[in-house]
Amino acid sequence: MTVFVHRNDLPRPPRSLWAYTPWLLIVLTTVFLAVLSLSVAPSQAADRDRIGAFLNITGFDVALDSIAMSAGRAPAMLGVPDDQFGNDWERLSRDVFDTGVMRTLAEDILEATLSDSALAHAAGFYATDLGQRLVTAENASHLDADRTGKQQSGREIVAGLLSDDAPRLEIIKRMNMAVSSADSTVRALQEIQIRFLLAADAAGVIKLKVDAEGLRALMKRQSGEMSQSIRQSALAGAAFTYQGFTDDEIEQYAEALEQPQMKLVYELLNAVQYEIMANRFEVLATRMAELHPSQDI
């Protein structure tokens, strides 16, 4: 499933706090909270078994698993060296970002919010030959550890498309916009980061010099630059991920993603993904207190 902003795409503040280094694409503060608050009538809700099958056929299970790769960004987000937390860091991050826990959280939320009709609509597309080829490419992209190399290759592809004035570039932009706007992505990532920093502060891992309102004000000033960075990163990521598909196939995908029911599905999946990221980073912040670092930021 083409995804949002990649799980590794959290903004990372070094000591200057809000210097944003984009990692990749596709991944709503009040938006995702509002979506999560929606309720589906029991007769309309998808059952647990169908949700499990839905996660698999759309590739969202792999997208969830890849959230674990973002754990390595946590020390940098707090402005401390990667080795600050000692030898137990790998154990701790693996425990907090347990893939089974994250899938269960996703299934719990989707069971309460995903309608059977929306599930059937999305699964119907991804069950096609084109849909499964897209999922295979997306799964490989999610789990590719060489983010820097992928971004560089993607940017080179984009440069070539720009040079040739290729229509493919606009199709990719349509596809990205159908999944999630850069502005909503920025808001979601900022909220995840704020929740992480506040939880770390409460746990005594760091000592913040500003409150939540101050954090949001600081981040708001970075929003324009972050949005532009995310658009560029998203374009490069998609150009790389879908390079094996024809223009017609990518246009078919864009059209499928632009369908109203599919857009609703993606709003929900984005919300689920971001809520799980925020939840896991809050837990990680609390557990990091076991490792005894302390840092003023």
Residue frames relative to the residue before (quaternion, step in Angstrom):
aa qw qx qy qz dx dy dz
M 1.0000 0.0000 0.0000 0.0000 0.00 0.00 0.00
T 0.4527 -0.6840 0.4843 0.3044 3.56 -0.72 0.96
V 0.1154 -0.8805 0.4592 0.0214 3.54 -0.50 0.99
F 0.8598 -0.2952 0.3049 0.2839 3.27 -1.27 1.12
V 0.6472 -0.3918 0.3694 0.5397 3.48 -0.80 -1.05
H 0.5175 -0.6541 0.4219 0.3555 3.54 -0.77 0.85
R 0.6355 -0.5838 0.3679 0.3464 3.42 -1.14 0.86
N 0.6704 0.4892 -0.3029 0.4685 3.59 1.08 -0.57
D 0.5660 0.6657 -0.3473 0.3405 3.55 1.27 -0.06
L 0.2944 0.7601 -0.5266 0.2414 3.57 1.14 0.52
P 0.4959 -0.6152 0.5050 0.3473 3.58 -1.03 0.69
R 0.1501 -0.8022 0.5686 0.1026 3.59 -0.90 0.73
P 0.1721 -0.7983 0.5656 0.1147 3.59 -0.52 1.07
P 0.2385 -0.7055 0.6363 0.2011 3.62 -0.78 0.87
R 0.8114 -0.2678 0.1437 0.4993 3.62 -1.10 -0.37
S 0.6106 0.5409 -0.3602 0.4526 3.60 1.14 -0.46
L 0.4907 -0.7317 0.3399 0.3290 3.55 1.46 0.04
W 0.8698 0.0926 -0.0371 0.4833 3.62 0.51 -1.01
A 0.3169 0.7257 -0.5506 0.2643 3.62 1.09 0.47
Y 0.1973 -0.8244 0.5252 0.0748 3.56 -0.50 1.19
T 0.0516 -0.7722 0.6332 0.0052 3.54 -0.86 1.05
P 0.2708 -0.7902 0.5210 0.1757 3.64 -0.21 1.18
W 0.2703 -0.7607 0.5645 0.1720 3.54 -1.03 0.70
L 0.7653 -0.2816 0.1884 0.5472 3.64 0.80 -0.80
L 0.7267 -0.4459 0.3427 0.3945 3.53 -1.37 -0.24
I 0.8950 0.0217 0.1926 0.4017 2.94 -1.68 -0.70
V 0.0814 0.5258 -0.8294 0.1707 1.44 -1.98 3.07
L 0.4448 -0.6586 0.5749 0.1947 8.30 1.38 -5.94
T 0.0063 -0.8082 0.5869 0.0488 3.62 0.38 0.69
T 0.7805 0.2698 -0.1796 0.5346 3.61 0.24 -1.18
V 0.5989 0.5677 -0.3695 0.4272 3.59 1.10 -0.60
F 0.7322 0.4194 -0.2841 0.4552 3.59 0.70 -0.98
L 0.6157 0.5250 -0.3606 0.4640 3.58 1.08 -0.55
A 0.6356 0.5233 -0.3281 0.4631 3.57 1.06 -0.74
V 0.6452 0.5138 -0.3279 0.4607 3.58 0.97 -0.85
L 0.6708 0.5049 -0.3062 0.4488 3.57 0.93 -0.89
S 0.6578 0.5185 -0.3170 0.4449 3.57 1.14 -0.52
L 0.5017 0.6480 -0.4329 0.3756 3.59 1.23 -0.19
S 0.1668 -0.7728 0.6007 0.1187 3.56 -1.08 0.60
V 0.2482 -0.7469 0.6008 0.1399 3.54 -1.11 0.77
A 0.5278 -0.6299 0.4587 0.3380 3.54 -0.90 0.86
P 0.6020 -0.6019 0.3738 0.3682 3.64 -0.91 0.85
S 0.6669 0.5128 -0.3119 0.4415 3.58 0.97 -0.77
Q 0.7096 0.4397 -0.2544 0.4884 3.57 1.22 -0.45
A 0.5755 0.6257 -0.3759 0.3688 3.59 1.19 -0.48
A 0.4815 -0.6447 0.5122 0.3003 3.52 -1.17 0.69
D 0.4215 -0.7098 0.4929 0.2750 3.60 -0.97 0.75
R 0.7310 -0.4850 0.2798 0.3899 3.54 -1.32 0.47
D 0.6576 0.5142 -0.3195 0.4484 3.59 0.90 -0.87
R 0.6730 0.4869 -0.3033 0.4669 3.58 0.93 -0.85
I 0.6131 0.5406 -0.3524 0.4557 3.60 1.08 -0.65
G 0.6311 0.5282 -0.3311 0.4617 3.58 1.00 -0.80
A 0.6640 0.4884 -0.2964 0.4824 3.57 0.97 -0.85
F 0.6194 0.5515 -0.3250 0.4545 3.55 1.08 -0.80
L 0.6435 0.5227 -0.3240 0.4557 3.60 0.91 -0.89
N 0.6860 0.4956 -0.2823 0.4518 3.54 0.97 -0.87
I 0.7244 0.4592 -0.2709 0.4371 3.58 0.74 -1.00
T 0.6979 0.4451 -0.2718 0.4908 3.60 1.16 -0.56
G 0.4691 -0.6788 0.4440 0.3493 3.58 1.22 -0.36
F 0.4351 0.7079 -0.4656 0.3045 3.58 1.24 0.07
D 0.5490 0.5965 -0.4043 0.4234 3.61 1.18 -0.40
V 0.6723 0.4741 -0.2948 0.4862 3.59 0.98 -0.82
A 0.6051 0.5450 -0.3525 0.4611 3.58 1.06 -0.72
L 0.6480 0.5052 -0.3133 0.4761 3.59 1.01 -0.79
D 0.6501 0.5257 -0.3195 0.4460 3.57 0.91 -0.92
S 0.6751 0.5215 -0.3008 0.4263 3.56 0.99 -0.82
I 0.4462 0.6671 -0.4654 0.3732 3.60 1.25 -0.11
A 0.5893 0.6042 -0.3612 0.3966 3.57 1.09 -0.72
M 0.6066 0.5793 -0.3559 0.4121 3.58 1.12 -0.62
S 0.6152 0.5704 -0.3462 0.4198 3.59 1.20 -0.43
A 0.4880 0.6840 -0.4324 0.3271 3.60 1.20 -0.30
G 0.6251 0.5695 -0.3370 0.4140 3.56 1.05 -0.69
R 0.6263 0.5499 -0.3341 0.4402 3.58 1.25 -0.33
A 0.4864 0.7287 -0.4073 0.2579 3.56 1.22 -0.46
P 0.6669 0.4915 -0.3487 0.4383 3.68 0.73 -0.82
A 0.6554 0.5082 -0.3170 0.4602 3.59 0.96 -0.84
M 0.6169 0.5456 -0.3458 0.4497 3.59 1.06 -0.69
L 0.7045 0.4290 -0.2513 0.5065 3.56 1.18 -0.58
G 0.4944 -0.6922 0.4080 0.3316 3.55 1.30 -0.05
V 0.5859 0.5542 -0.3848 0.4489 3.57 1.13 0.60
P 0.6235 -0.5483 0.3892 0.3988 3.64 -1.17 0.45
D 0.6323 -0.5682 0.3758 0.3690 3.56 -1.14 0.64
D 0.7301 0.4326 -0.2386 0.4721 3.59 1.06 -0.73
Q 0.3646 0.7774 -0.4542 0.2376 3.59 1.30 0.09
F 0.7521 0.4304 -0.2082 0.4535 3.56 1.04 -0.78
G 0.5679 -0.6678 0.3583 0.3212 3.58 1.22 0.33
N 0.7647 -0.4197 0.2752 0.4042 3.51 -1.40 -0.10
D 0.6317 0.5619 -0.3362 0.4149 3.57 1.21 -0.37
W 0.4248 0.7430 -0.4446 0.2643 3.57 1.29 -0.13
E 0.6648 0.5066 -0.3172 0.4481 3.59 0.85 -0.93
R 0.6432 0.5194 -0.3202 0.4626 3.58 0.97 -0.85
L 0.6787 0.5058 -0.2932 0.4446 3.55 0.87 -0.96
S 0.6940 0.4713 -0.2904 0.4604 3.58 0.80 -0.96
R 0.6319 0.5217 -0.3360 0.4643 3.60 1.04 -0.70
D 0.6457 0.5215 -0.3113 0.4627 3.56 1.06 -0.77
V 0.6977 0.4775 -0.2764 0.4569 3.59 0.85 -0.98
F 0.7646 0.3300 -0.1701 0.5268 3.57 0.95 -0.93
D 0.1312 0.8106 -0.5493 0.1548 3.55 1.01 0.86
T 0.4538 -0.7244 0.4442 0.2683 3.59 -0.66 1.08
G 0.6184 0.5461 -0.3478 0.4454 3.58 1.08 -0.64
V 0.6357 0.5217 -0.3189 0.4712 3.56 1.01 -0.81
M 0.6851 0.4920 -0.2933 0.4500 3.57 0.87 -0.95
R 0.6481 0.5027 -0.3285 0.4684 3.60 0.99 -0.73
T 0.6330 0.5241 -0.3337 0.4618 3.58 1.02 -0.75
L 0.6285 0.5249 -0.3320 0.4683 3.58 0.98 -0.82
A 0.6610 0.5065 -0.3056 0.4616 3.58 0.92 -0.91
E 0.6704 0.4966 -0.3032 0.4604 3.58 0.89 -0.88
D 0.6131 0.5479 -0.3491 0.4494 3.59 1.04 -0.75
I 0.6968 0.4685 -0.2756 0.4681 3.58 0.87 -0.97
L 0.6919 0.4875 -0.2880 0.4480 3.57 0.86 -0.95
E 0.6036 0.5610 -0.3613 0.4364 3.58 1.06 -0.66
A 0.7199 0.4311 -0.2425 0.4869 3.58 1.10 -0.69
T 0.8029 0.3413 -0.1417 0.4678 3.60 1.09 -0.55
L 0.6806 0.4926 -0.3023 0.4503 3.61 1.08 -0.56
S 0.3318 -0.7516 0.5359 0.1948 3.57 -0.66 1.10
D 0.6059 -0.5724 0.4123 0.3677 3.53 -1.19 0.58
S 0.6524 0.5221 -0.3237 0.4438 3.60 1.00 -0.77
A 0.6538 0.4973 -0.3179 0.4736 3.59 1.00 -0.78
L 0.6169 0.5383 -0.3357 0.4658 3.58 1.02 -0.79
A 0.6786 0.4974 -0.2947 0.4530 3.57 0.85 -0.98
H 0.6356 0.5384 -0.3331 0.4418 3.58 0.99 -0.81
A 0.7075 0.4513 -0.2677 0.4734 3.59 0.79 -1.00
A 0.6691 0.4999 -0.3059 0.4570 3.57 0.88 -0.92
G 0.6036 0.5765 -0.3543 0.4216 3.58 1.06 -0.70
F 0.6741 0.4692 -0.3046 0.4824 3.58 0.97 -0.79
Y 0.7241 0.4562 -0.2676 0.4426 3.58 0.77 -0.98
A 0.5974 0.5600 -0.3649 0.4432 3.60 1.23 -0.25
T 0.5383 0.6192 -0.4079 0.4006 3.60 1.22 -0.25
D 0.6788 -0.4750 0.3563 0.4322 3.56 -1.27 0.25
L 0.6612 0.4855 -0.3064 0.4829 3.58 0.92 -0.89
G 0.6474 0.5382 -0.3236 0.4319 3.58 0.90 -0.88
Q 0.6941 0.4676 -0.2847 0.4673 3.58 0.89 -0.87
R 0.6133 0.5202 -0.3552 0.4765 3.60 1.08 -0.58
L 0.6324 0.5228 -0.3256 0.4698 3.57 1.05 -0.77
V 0.6486 0.5187 -0.3154 0.4592 3.58 0.94 -0.88
T 0.6304 0.5340 -0.3337 0.4540 3.59 0.98 -0.83
A 0.6738 0.4811 -0.2953 0.4768 3.58 0.92 -0.90
E 0.6724 0.5029 -0.2978 0.4542 3.59 0.94 -0.84
N 0.6315 0.5276 -0.3350 0.4590 3.57 1.00 -0.77
A 0.6457 0.5123 -0.3177 0.4687 3.57 0.98 -0.86
S 0.6488 0.5217 -0.3135 0.4567 3.58 1.02 -0.80
H 0.6358 0.5423 -0.3268 0.4414 3.59 0.95 -0.87
L 0.7803 0.3742 -0.1739 0.4700 3.55 0.89 -0.96
D 0.4626 0.6668 -0.4506 0.3721 3.58 1.27 0.11
A 0.3158 -0.7890 0.5004 0.1652 3.58 -0.50 1.19
D 0.6446 0.5264 -0.3303 0.4454 3.59 1.18 -0.45
R 0.0717 -0.8423 0.5340 0.0136 3.58 0.46 1.20
T 0.6497 0.5279 -0.3242 0.4405 3.56 0.95 -0.86
G 0.6754 0.4951 -0.2913 0.4625 3.56 0.90 -0.93
K 0.6432 0.5231 -0.3182 0.4598 3.57 1.03 -0.79
Q 0.6505 0.5106 -0.3147 0.4660 3.56 0.98 -0.84
Q 0.6553 0.5123 -0.3203 0.4534 3.57 0.93 -0.87
S 0.6570 0.4989 -0.3076 0.4741 3.58 0.93 -0.88
G 0.6530 0.5227 -0.3098 0.4521 3.57 0.98 -0.84
R 0.6520 0.5100 -0.3153 0.4641 3.57 0.98 -0.83
E 0.6280 0.5235 -0.3336 0.4694 3.58 1.08 -0.67
I 0.6254 0.5235 -0.3299 0.4755 3.58 1.05 -0.76
V 0.6557 0.5119 -0.3055 0.4633 3.57 0.94 -0.93
A 0.6330 0.5317 -0.3310 0.4550 3.59 0.96 -0.84
G 0.6573 0.5075 -0.3052 0.4660 3.57 1.01 -0.82
L 0.6462 0.5121 -0.3162 0.4692 3.59 1.00 -0.80
L 0.6368 0.5188 -0.3214 0.4713 3.57 1.04 -0.79
S 0.6543 0.5275 -0.3081 0.4457 3.56 0.95 -0.90
D 0.7314 0.4091 -0.2201 0.4993 3.56 1.04 -0.83
D 0.3367 -0.7446 0.4952 0.2951 3.59 1.33 -0.12
A 0.1987 0.8333 -0.4893 0.1637 3.55 1.07 0.85
P 0.4938 -0.6695 0.4683 0.2978 3.62 -0.92 0.88
R 0.5061 0.6736 -0.4100 0.3494 3.59 1.19 -0.47
L 0.6172 0.5767 -0.3483 0.4064 3.58 1.02 -0.77
E 0.6764 0.4803 -0.2938 0.4748 3.58 0.94 -0.85
I 0.6096 0.5454 -0.3523 0.4547 3.57 1.09 -0.65
I 0.6455 0.5120 -0.3129 0.4725 3.57 0.98 -0.86
K 0.6359 0.5214 -0.3306 0.4632 3.59 0.99 -0.79
R 0.6218 0.5339 -0.3345 0.4652 3.58 1.02 -0.79
M 0.6561 0.5222 -0.3023 0.4533 3.54 0.93 -0.94
N 0.6675 0.5005 -0.3011 0.4618 3.58 0.90 -0.91
M 0.6694 0.5048 -0.3017 0.4539 3.57 0.93 -0.89
A 0.6256 0.5494 -0.3386 0.4382 3.59 1.06 -0.71
V 0.6803 0.4930 -0.2828 0.4627 3.55 1.11 -0.68
S 0.7566 -0.2544 0.2105 0.5644 3.60 0.84 -0.95
S 0.4015 -0.7022 0.5267 0.2612 3.58 -0.99 0.77
A 0.6115 -0.5630 0.4099 0.3756 3.56 -1.18 0.56
D 0.6432 0.5429 -0.3335 0.4247 3.58 0.99 -0.79
S 0.6766 0.4647 -0.3027 0.4844 3.60 0.92 -0.83
T 0.6005 0.5512 -0.3532 0.4591 3.58 1.12 -0.65
V 0.6377 0.5239 -0.3234 0.4628 3.58 0.94 -0.88
R 0.6648 0.5067 -0.3168 0.4484 3.58 0.84 -0.92
A 0.6627 0.5057 -0.3074 0.4589 3.57 0.96 -0.85
L 0.6824 0.4857 -0.2939 0.4605 3.57 0.86 -0.94
Q 0.6354 0.5204 -0.3315 0.4642 3.56 1.02 -0.72
E 0.6549 0.5041 -0.3198 0.4634 3.58 0.97 -0.80
I 0.6144 0.5330 -0.3459 0.4678 3.59 1.02 -0.73
Q 0.6762 0.4970 -0.2908 0.4596 3.55 0.90 -0.94
I 0.6396 0.5209 -0.3260 0.4620 3.59 0.98 -0.82
R 0.6637 0.4992 -0.3101 0.4627 3.57 0.89 -0.90
F 0.6401 0.5222 -0.3190 0.4646 3.58 1.03 -0.76
L 0.6853 0.4852 -0.2887 0.4600 3.58 0.84 -0.96
L 0.6598 0.5030 -0.3110 0.4637 3.58 0.96 -0.83
A 0.6494 0.5024 -0.3181 0.4740 3.58 1.03 -0.78
A 0.6429 0.5141 -0.3204 0.4688 3.59 1.04 -0.78
D 0.6296 0.5259 -0.3212 0.4731 3.56 1.07 -0.76
A 0.6694 0.5014 -0.2956 0.4617 3.58 0.91 -0.92
A 0.6929 0.4679 -0.2687 0.4783 3.58 1.11 -0.69
G 0.5066 -0.6716 0.4106 0.3518 3.58 1.27 -0.15
V 0.4088 0.7128 -0.4724 0.3188 3.58 1.26 0.27
I 0.7692 0.0561 -0.0217 0.6362 3.57 1.15 -0.77
K 0.2825 -0.7217 0.5953 0.2122 3.55 -1.29 0.14
L 0.2344 -0.7977 0.5446 0.1099 3.54 -0.28 1.28
K 0.3332 -0.7481 0.5441 0.1824 3.55 -1.08 0.76
V 0.7197 0.3055 -0.2196 0.5836 3.56 1.36 0.05
D 0.4638 -0.6661 0.4993 0.3031 3.58 -1.22 0.42
A 0.7640 -0.3689 0.2546 0.4641 3.58 -1.32 -0.05
E 0.6458 0.5171 -0.3214 0.4607 3.56 0.98 -0.84
G 0.6530 0.5119 -0.3077 0.4657 3.57 1.02 -0.80
L 0.6207 0.5400 -0.3349 0.4594 3.57 1.04 -0.78
R 0.6794 0.4908 -0.2965 0.4578 3.57 0.86 -0.94
A 0.6336 0.5233 -0.3353 0.4608 3.58 1.03 -0.73
L 0.6450 0.5141 -0.3171 0.4681 3.57 0.99 -0.83
M 0.6858 0.4856 -0.2852 0.4609 3.56 0.90 -0.91
K 0.6052 0.5717 -0.3637 0.4179 3.57 1.00 -0.75
R 0.6453 0.5234 -0.3206 0.4548 3.58 1.05 -0.72
Q 0.6785 0.4721 -0.2832 0.4864 3.58 1.24 -0.40
S 0.4593 0.7526 -0.4137 0.2268 3.58 1.25 -0.38
G 0.6603 0.5232 -0.3247 0.4299 3.59 0.89 -0.89
E 0.6717 0.4885 -0.2929 0.4737 3.56 0.90 -0.93
M 0.6524 0.5162 -0.3146 0.4571 3.57 0.99 -0.83
S 0.6361 0.5371 -0.3362 0.4403 3.59 0.94 -0.83
Q 0.6571 0.5040 -0.3062 0.4696 3.55 0.94 -0.89
S 0.6529 0.5157 -0.3137 0.4576 3.58 0.96 -0.87
I 0.6634 0.5061 -0.3052 0.4589 3.57 0.97 -0.85
R 0.6192 0.5357 -0.3498 0.4553 3.60 1.00 -0.76
Q 0.6766 0.4893 -0.2896 0.4678 3.56 0.90 -0.96
S 0.6653 0.5029 -0.2964 0.4654 3.55 0.96 -0.89
A 0.6440 0.5253 -0.3121 0.4603 3.56 1.01 -0.85
L 0.6532 0.5191 -0.3104 0.4554 3.56 0.94 -0.88
A 0.6681 0.4888 -0.2966 0.4762 3.57 0.93 -0.90
G 0.6544 0.5255 -0.3160 0.4424 3.57 0.94 -0.88
A 0.6876 0.4703 -0.2848 0.4742 3.57 0.91 -0.89
A 0.6183 0.5462 -0.3459 0.4469 3.58 1.01 -0.79
F 0.6714 0.4794 -0.2910 0.4845 3.57 1.03 -0.79
T 0.6931 0.5140 -0.2899 0.4140 3.58 0.75 -1.05
Y 0.7945 0.3193 -0.1457 0.4955 3.58 0.93 -0.92
Q 0.3100 0.7919 -0.4876 0.1974 3.59 1.19 0.35
G 0.6686 0.5091 -0.3047 0.4483 3.60 1.16 -0.44
F 0.6305 0.5257 -0.3284 0.4671 3.59 1.30 0.07
T 0.5089 -0.6408 0.4801 0.3161 3.55 -1.16 0.62
D 0.6646 -0.4775 0.3840 0.4276 3.55 -1.30 0.24
D 0.6484 0.5257 -0.3233 0.4457 3.59 0.95 -0.86
E 0.6637 0.5047 -0.3099 0.4569 3.58 0.96 -0.82
I 0.6576 0.4912 -0.3143 0.4771 3.57 0.98 -0.80
E 0.6308 0.5178 -0.3384 0.4684 3.59 1.06 -0.68
Q 0.6071 0.5360 -0.3497 0.4709 3.59 1.05 -0.72
Y 0.6503 0.5140 -0.3108 0.4651 3.57 1.00 -0.84
A 0.6429 0.5207 -0.3226 0.4599 3.57 0.92 -0.89
E 0.6599 0.5093 -0.3053 0.4604 3.57 0.93 -0.88
A 0.6434 0.5153 -0.3214 0.4661 3.58 1.02 -0.79
L 0.6797 0.4970 -0.2829 0.4593 3.58 0.97 -0.86
E 0.6608 0.5172 -0.2988 0.4546 3.57 1.18 -0.53
Q 0.4821 0.6585 -0.4448 0.3689 3.59 1.24 -0.13
P 0.6010 -0.6194 0.3611 0.3532 3.63 -0.87 0.90
Q 0.6824 0.4778 -0.3120 0.4568 3.61 0.87 -0.85
M 0.6465 0.5090 -0.3295 0.4630 3.58 1.00 -0.74
K 0.6262 0.5302 -0.3420 0.4579 3.59 1.02 -0.73
L 0.6355 0.5177 -0.3251 0.4716 3.58 1.04 -0.75
V 0.6252 0.5335 -0.3308 0.4638 3.56 1.02 -0.81
Y 0.6943 0.4742 -0.2835 0.4611 3.57 0.90 -0.90
E 0.5848 0.5465 -0.3841 0.4603 3.60 1.05 -0.58
L 0.6750 0.4865 -0.2885 0.4738 3.55 0.97 -0.86
L 0.6807 0.4877 -0.3026 0.4551 3.59 0.86 -0.90
N 0.6095 0.5238 -0.3514 0.4802 3.58 1.05 -0.68
A 0.6549 0.5209 -0.3100 0.4513 3.55 0.94 -0.93
V 0.6488 0.5144 -0.3095 0.4676 3.57 0.95 -0.89
Q 0.6672 0.5152 -0.3026 0.4448 3.55 0.86 -0.97
Y 0.7029 0.4638 -0.2761 0.4632 3.56 0.82 -0.99
E 0.6392 0.5196 -0.3381 0.4551 3.61 0.99 -0.73
I 0.6463 0.5019 -0.3206 0.4771 3.58 1.00 -0.78
M 0.6246 0.5274 -0.3405 0.4645 3.59 0.97 -0.77
A 0.6737 0.4896 -0.2990 0.4659 3.57 0.86 -0.96
N 0.6431 0.5330 -0.3151 0.4506 3.57 0.95 -0.89
R 0.7003 0.4693 -0.2769 0.4612 3.58 0.82 -0.97
F 0.6608 0.4923 -0.3220 0.4661 3.60 0.99 -0.73
E 0.6096 0.5264 -0.3575 0.4728 3.59 1.09 -0.58
V 0.6458 0.4978 -0.3146 0.4859 3.58 0.98 -0.83
L 0.6374 0.5329 -0.3266 0.4506 3.57 0.96 -0.87
A 0.6387 0.5338 -0.3298 0.4453 3.59 0.93 -0.87
T 0.6641 0.5012 -0.3013 0.4658 3.57 0.93 -0.87
R 0.6958 0.4760 -0.2703 0.4649 3.56 0.94 -0.92
M 0.5778 0.6020 -0.3796 0.3995 3.60 1.13 -0.53
A 0.5403 0.6212 -0.3974 0.4053 3.56 1.22 -0.44
E 0.5747 0.5916 -0.3730 0.4249 3.60 1.20 -0.46
L 0.6977 0.4877 -0.2593 0.4563 3.57 1.18 -0.60
H 0.4314 -0.8019 0.3565 0.2093 3.56 1.38 0.15
P 0.4155 0.6540 -0.5547 0.3033 3.68 0.83 0.66
S 0.0652 -0.7738 0.6229 0.0943 3.57 -1.26 0.12
Q 0.0464 0.8175 -0.5649 0.1025 3.55 -0.80 1.03
D 0.2939 -0.7299 0.5885 0.1859 3.59 -0.99 0.86
I 0.1096 0.7772 -0.6174 0.0517 3.61 -0.90 0.87
